[in-house]
């Protein structure tokens, strides 16, 4: 890559990403919290140390300052089109794109040629599911997924159903994991693709990817032989948006054929992601976007070099620091759970205790979840997926685990990340305990439970 003669980047420090909030100035009541929130939003309180604490890392993550430093030259100096092959501006950006592609590939033990850049995991999921289904539809018209997938996977499957494809939506066990025996029974000779996410975005459960991949290589391949010679086994797709850079992923060891990735979930920029598409044995699909034939003809369009470079740098950092990040997040998650669950009764941990610790989902029984969120304006939390946050319906993921509407509505997701601090966790725990106690004091249901009344035995009117 050509070195720039001009410098546009001042190296930044990661320390400034996590700001400790001074508890002496924080609000004590929901009304004070809301007033502070509006003062921050209208600018009368400067943004900085008094911004809400961010615990929504499954929704998005801040750009790591090192990533931003890597991106900046490609906005203002090395701004060539990476597909321009006739001059130095194109050559230097093409080289930067290739380096980023290698970093992303290295993170999942893939070949760089198998990485197709997209706008994010949603596009990758759509491209993979619809592309494979339509390419192989003459012989294979069946798709398997789970009831707890991301909404873009479920909606893609429903779209394919409307076009005549058959889709099996597998239930999950109480811990959120897929039942492997049930999956095996649902496989057919006509199954073209099995789509099961690596880490769930609401409860953090980690699926048994290696076992699924092995099943499709053996049992799935035997079933496909019934359709004739040369018919491929069912392809294994995983949505790895919440797993990439957080847990080890090896596409070859796990037998993954296609995978969806997103940059902004691992401290990279928004608007860029990738699809891993295996070359040997080759996975073929119909492209969603036609044009100049970029990205192996699977995703035409000029690549946004700064975003690609940022994604690559985020992947490089994630690979080097994954063990440290995981230990940091694990310690903070344990600190959060132990603190809250030792001080508050009737709290349920949702999902698998051995799941990804940075996604901790707790149910605070006998409290309405939206009331809890409204009382915690100084903390950025979620009651479910960011993509369904506008819905008043309880989380379909939690319902799939067996939670009733009341408990599903009373759940919060704590997203802990690289820049979260112990002081922030301690402040959040104190606020949660205080708010839960206050809301339960106002709850007639909690009073009935304290009196030993079984709420399930009550015949509610209406």
C-alpha positions in Angstrom: 0.0 0.0 0.0 1.3 3.5 -0.8 2.1 5.6 2.2 0.3 8.9 2.4 2.4 12.1 2.6 -0.3 13.8 4.5 -1.5 12.9 8.0 -5.2 13.1 8.9 -5.3 10.9 11.9 -4.5 11.6 15.5 -4.0 8.3 17.3 -6.8 7.8 19.8 -6.9 6.1 23.2 -9.3 3.3 24.0 -9.4 4.5 27.6 -11.7 7.3 26.7 -14.4 5.0 25.3 -15.7 3.9 28.7 -16.6 6.9 30.8 -17.1 6.4 34.5 -20.3 8.0 35.7 -20.2 10.1 38.9 -22.9 8.6 41.1 -23.2 11.8 43.1 -24.7 13.6 40.1 -27.0 10.7 38.9 -30.7 10.9 39.3 -32.5 9.1 42.1 -36.0 8.8 40.8 -37.6 7.9 37.4 -38.7 11.6 37.1 -35.2 12.8 37.6 -33.8 10.2 35.2 -36.2 11.3 32.5 -35.4 15.0 33.1 -31.7 14.3 32.8 -32.2 12.3 29.6 -34.1 15.2 28.0 -31.5 17.7 29.1 -28.7 15.6 27.5 -30.8 15.2 24.3 -31.5 19.0 23.9 -27.9 19.9 24.6 -28.3 21.8 27.9 -26.2 19.2 29.6 -23.0 18.5 27.7 -22.6 15.0 26.3 -19.8 13.2 28.1 -19.5 11.7 31.5 -23.3 12.2 32.2 -24.4 10.2 29.2 -26.4 7.0 30.1 -24.3 3.9 30.8 -24.4 1.7 27.7 -25.2 -2.0 28.2 -26.7 -2.9 24.8 -23.7 -4.5 23.1 -25.9 -6.9 21.2 -27.6 -4.0 19.4 -24.3 -2.4 18.4 -20.9 -1.5 19.7 -18.8 1.7 19.6 -16.1 1.9 17.0 -12.8 1.0 18.6 -10.5 4.1 18.3 -7.9 1.9 16.6 -10.4 1.0 14.0 -11.3 4.6 13.3 -7.6 5.5 13.0 -7.2 2.8 10.3 -10.3 4.1 8.4 -9.6 7.8 8.3 -6.9 7.9 5.5 -9.4 6.2 3.1 -11.9 9.0 3.5 -9.7 11.9 2.8 -6.4 10.8 1.1 -6.5 7.2 -0.3 -10.0 7.6 -1.7 -9.7 5.7 -5.0 -12.2 3.1 -6.3 -10.8 -0.3 -5.4 -12.1 -1.6 -8.7 -10.1 0.9 -10.7 -7.3 -1.1 -12.1 -5.5 1.5 -14.3 -3.9 3.9 -11.7 -2.3 4.1 -8.3 -5.4 5.3 -6.5 -7.3 2.1 -7.3 -4.3 -0.1 -6.7 -3.7 1.2 -3.1 -7.4 0.9 -2.1 -7.6 -2.6 -3.7 -4.6 -3.6 -1.7 -6.3 -2.3 1.5 -9.5 -4.2 0.7 -7.5 -7.4 0.1 -5.7 -6.9 3.5 -9.1 -6.4 5.2 -10.5 -9.5 3.5 -7.5 -11.5 4.8 -8.1 -10.3 8.4 -11.8 -11.3 8.3 -11.0 -14.6 6.7 -8.3 -15.3 9.3 -10.8 -14.7 12.1 -12.9 -17.7 11.0 -10.1 -19.8 9.4 -11.4 -19.3 5.9 -9.7 -18.5 2.6 -9.7 -14.8 1.8 -11.4 -15.6 -1.6 -14.3 -17.0 0.3 -15.2 -13.6 2.0 -17.9 -11.6 0.2 -18.4 -8.1 1.5 -22.0 -7.0 2.0 -23.7 -4.2 3.9 -24.2 -6.3 7.0 -25.5 -9.6 8.3 -29.1 -8.8 7.3 -28.1 -8.6 3.6 -25.8 -11.7 4.0 -28.7 -13.7 5.5 -31.0 -12.7 2.7 -28.4 -13.3 0.0 -27.5 -16.8 1.3 -31.0 -18.1 2.1 -32.7 -16.8 -1.0 -29.7 -17.3 -3.2 -29.1 -21.0 -2.3 -32.8 -21.9 -2.2 -33.5 -20.4 -5.7 -30.4 -22.0 -7.3 -31.2 -25.5 -6.1 -35.0 -25.3 -6.3 -35.4 -27.7 -9.1 -34.3 -30.6 -6.9 -34.4 -29.2 -3.4 -37.2 -27.2 -2.0 -36.9 -27.7 1.8 -35.3 -25.4 4.4 -34.7 -26.0 8.1 -34.3 -23.2 10.7 -35.2 -22.6 14.3 -37.9 -20.6 16.0 -35.4 -18.4 17.7 -33.4 -17.1 14.7 -33.0 -13.4 14.0 -36.0 -11.7 12.4 -34.3 -11.3 9.0 -33.7 -15.1 8.8 -37.3 -15.8 9.8 -38.7 -13.2 7.4 -36.5 -14.5 4.5 -37.9 -18.0 5.2 -41.4 -16.8 5.2 -40.8 -15.0 1.9 -39.5 -18.3 0.4 -42.6 -20.1 1.8 -44.8 -17.7 -0.1 -42.8 -18.7 -3.3 -43.6 -22.4 -2.7 -40.6 -23.6 -0.6 -41.2 -25.8 2.4 -39.8 -24.5 5.7 -39.4 -26.4 9.0 -39.1 -24.1 12.1 -37.5 -26.2 14.8 -38.5 -25.5 18.5 -35.6 -25.2 20.9 -35.0 -26.8 24.3 -35.5 -24.8 27.5 -31.9 -23.6 27.5 -32.3 -22.4 23.9 -30.2 -25.0 22.2 -31.6 -27.0 19.2 -32.4 -30.7 19.8 -30.0 -32.6 17.5 -32.2 -35.7 17.3 -35.2 -33.6 16.2 -33.0 -31.9 13.6 -31.9 -35.3 12.3 -35.5 -36.5 12.0 -36.5 -33.4 10.0 -33.8 -33.7 7.4 -35.0 -34.8 4.0 -33.4 -35.6 0.6 -34.9 -32.3 -0.6 -33.4 -30.2 2.3 -31.2 -27.6 0.6 -30.1 -25.5 3.6 -30.1 -25.7 7.4 -29.8 -22.3 9.0 -29.0 -22.1 12.7 -27.4 -19.1 14.4 -24.1 -19.4 16.3 -24.9 -17.2 19.3 -28.5 -16.0 19.9 -28.8 -12.2 20.1 -31.3 -12.2 23.0 -30.1 -14.9 25.3 -26.5 -15.6 24.3 -27.0 -19.4 23.8 -24.2 -21.0 21.8 -25.5 -23.7 19.4 -23.6 -27.0 18.8 -22.2 -26.0 15.4 -19.7 -28.8 15.1 -22.2 -31.5 15.8 -24.7 -30.0 13.3 -22.0 -29.7 10.6 -21.0 -33.3 11.1 -24.6 -34.5 10.9 -25.1 -32.7 7.6 -21.9 -34.2 6.2 -22.9 -37.7 7.1 -26.7 -38.3 7.4 -27.6 -35.3 5.3 -25.3 -36.4 2.5 -26.7 -39.9 2.5 -30.2 -38.6 2.2 -29.2 -36.3 -0.8 -27.8 -39.4 -2.7 -31.4 -40.5 -3.1 -31.9 -37.6 -5.6 -29.1 -38.8 -7.8 -25.4 -38.4 -8.3 -23.9 -35.0 -7.9 -26.7 -33.6 -5.7 -25.0 -31.7 -2.8 -25.7 -32.4 0.8 -27.8 -29.8 2.8 -25.7 -26.7 3.1 -25.0 -25.5 6.7 -25.6 -21.8 7.2 -25.0 -19.9 10.5 -25.8 -16.3 11.3 -22.6 -15.4 13.2 -23.3 -11.7 13.8 -23.2 -12.2 17.6 -20.4 -14.7 17.6 -17.8 -13.2 15.4 -14.8 -12.0 17.4 -16.4 -13.1 20.7 -16.0 -16.9 20.6 -13.6 -19.0 18.4 -15.1 -19.8 15.0 -13.6 -22.2 12.5 -15.7 -22.8 9.4 -13.7 -25.9 8.5 -13.8 -27.6 11.9 -17.5 -26.9 12.3 -18.4 -27.9 8.7 -20.0 -24.5 8.0 -20.7 -23.9 4.3 -22.0 -20.3 4.4 -22.0 -17.7 7.2 -23.2 -14.2 7.8 -21.1 -11.5 9.6 -21.5 -7.9 10.7 -18.9 -5.3 11.5 -20.7 -3.1 14.0 -21.1 -6.0 16.4 -17.4 -6.3 17.0 -16.4 -2.6 17.4 -16.2 -1.9 13.6 -18.2 0.6 11.6 -21.9 0.2 10.6 -22.9 -0.5 7.1 -20.5 -3.2 6.3 -20.6 -7.0 6.8 -19.7 -10.2 5.0 -20.8 -13.5 3.8 -18.5 -16.5 4.0 -19.2 -18.7 0.9 -17.3 -22.0 0.7 -15.4 -22.6 -2.6 -14.5 -26.3 -2.1 -16.9 -28.0 -2.3 -18.4 -25.1 -4.1 -21.6 -23.5 -2.8 -23.6 -21.9 -5.6 -26.3 -19.3 -5.3 -28.3 -16.7 -7.3 -27.1 -13.2 -6.5 -29.6 -10.7 -5.1 -27.7 -7.7 -6.6 -26.7 -7.6 -10.2 -24.2 -5.2 -11.8 -20.5 -5.1 -12.4 -19.8 -8.6 -11.1 -17.8 -7.6 -8.1 -17.3 -10.0 -5.2 -17.2 -13.2 -7.3 -20.3 -12.0 -9.1 -22.3 -12.6 -5.9 -22.6 -9.0 -4.8 -22.1 -6.3 -7.4 -21.4 -2.7 -6.4 -18.5 -0.5 -5.5 -17.0 -1.4 -2.2 -16.9 1.2 0.5 -13.2 1.0 1.2 -13.1 2.9 4.5 -15.8 0.6 5.9 -14.1 -2.5 4.6 -10.8 -1.4 6.1 -12.5 -0.7 9.4 -14.1 -4.2 9.4 -10.8 -5.7 8.6 -9.0 -3.9 11.5 -11.8 -4.8 13.9 -11.4 -8.4 12.9 -7.6 -8.2 13.3 -8.0 -6.7 16.8 -10.7 -9.2 17.8 -8.5 -12.2 16.8 -5.6 -10.8 18.8 -7.6 -9.8 21.9 -10.4 -12.4 21.9 -9.1 -14.2 25.0 -8.7 -11.0 26.9 -12.1 -9.6 25.9 -13.8 -12.9 26.8 -12.2 -13.0 30.2 -13.1 -9.3 30.8 -16.7 -9.8 29.7 -17.1 -13.0 31.7 -15.9 -11.4 34.9 -18.2 -8.5 34.5 -21.2 -10.7 33.7 -20.5 -12.8 36.8 -20.2 -9.6 38.8 -23.6 -8.4 37.5 -25.5 -11.7 38.0 -24.0 -12.4 41.5 -24.7 -8.9 42.7 -28.3 -8.7 41.4 -29.4 -12.3 42.2 -28.0 -12.2 45.7 -30.0 -9.0 46.5 -33.2 -9.6 44.6 -35.7 -12.5 44.9 -37.6 -14.1 42.0 -35.0 -13.4 39.2 -34.6 -15.9 36.4 -31.5 -16.4 34.2 -32.8 -17.1 30.7 -30.9 -19.3 28.3 -27.9 -21.6 28.8 -25.7 -20.7 31.8 -22.7 -21.8 29.5 -23.7 -19.4 26.8 -21.9 -16.2 25.7 -21.6 -14.2 29.0 -21.7 -10.8 27.3 -25.4 -11.4 26.6 -27.1 -11.9 29.9 -30.9 -12.0 30.0 -32.7 -11.8 33.3 -36.4 -12.0 34.1 -37.6 -9.8 37.1 -40.8 -11.5 38.0 -43.9 -9.5 38.9 -42.7 -6.3 37.3 -43.7 -5.0 33.9 -40.6 -4.8 31.8 -41.4 -1.5 30.1 -42.0 0.2 33.5 -38.6 -1.1 34.5 -36.9 0.3 31.4 -38.7 3.6 31.8 -37.3 3.9 35.4 -33.8 3.2 34.1 -33.3 6.1 31.7 -29.7 6.5 32.9 -28.9 3.0 31.6 -29.2 1.8 28.0 -30.7 -1.6 28.1 -33.0 -3.7 25.9 -36.0 -5.9 26.5 -35.3 -7.9 23.3 -33.8 -7.6 19.9 -33.2 -4.1 18.5 -34.9 -5.2 15.3 -38.2 -5.9 17.1 -38.0 -3.2 19.8 -40.9 -1.3 18.2 -43.2 -4.2 18.8 -45.3 -4.5 22.0 -45.4 -8.3 21.7 -43.3 -10.3 24.2 -40.0 -11.6 22.8 -40.6 -14.6 20.6 -37.2 -16.0 21.6 -38.2 -16.0 25.3 -41.6 -17.5 24.4 -39.8 -20.3 22.6 -37.9 -21.1 25.8 -41.3 -21.7 27.5 -41.7 -18.3 29.3 -45.2 -17.0 29.6 -46.2 -13.5 28.4 -45.8 -12.0 31.9 -42.3 -13.3 32.4 -41.2 -12.5 28.8 -42.4 -8.9 29.3 -40.5 -8.7 32.6 -37.1 -9.5 31.1 -34.0 -7.4 30.4 -31.0 -8.1 28.2 -27.6 -6.8 29.5 -25.1 -6.4 26.7 -21.6 -6.2 28.2 -18.7 -5.2 26.0 -15.0 -4.4 25.6 -15.3 -1.0 27.1 -17.7 -1.7 30.0 -16.1 -1.1 33.4 -16.6 -2.6 36.9 -17.8 0.8 38.1 -20.5 0.9 35.5 -21.6 -2.7 36.4 -21.8 -1.8 40.1 -23.8 1.4 39.4 -26.2 -0.6 37.2 -26.7 -3.3 39.9 -27.5 -0.7 42.6 -29.9 1.1 40.3 -31.6 -2.2 39.3 -32.0 -3.3 42.9 -33.4 0.0 43.9 -35.9 0.3 41.0 -37.1 -3.4 41.3 -37.7 -3.0 45.0 -39.7 0.3 44.4 -41.8 -1.2 41.6 -42.6 -4.3 43.5 -43.8 -2.2 46.4 -46.4 -0.8 44.0 -47.3 -4.2 42.5 -50.5 -5.9 43.9 -49.2 -9.1 42.3 -46.0 -9.0 44.3 -48.1 -8.4 47.5 -50.2 -11.5 46.7 -47.0 -13.6 46.1 -45.6 -12.4 49.4 -48.8 -13.6 51.1 -48.3 -17.0 49.6 -51.1 -16.9 47.0 -50.5 -19.0 43.9 -51.3 -16.6 41.0 -51.8 -19.5 38.6 -54.8 -20.6 40.7 -56.6 -17.3 40.3 -59.5 -17.0 37.8 -58.9 -13.5 36.3 -61.9 -11.7 35.0 -62.2 -10.3 31.5 
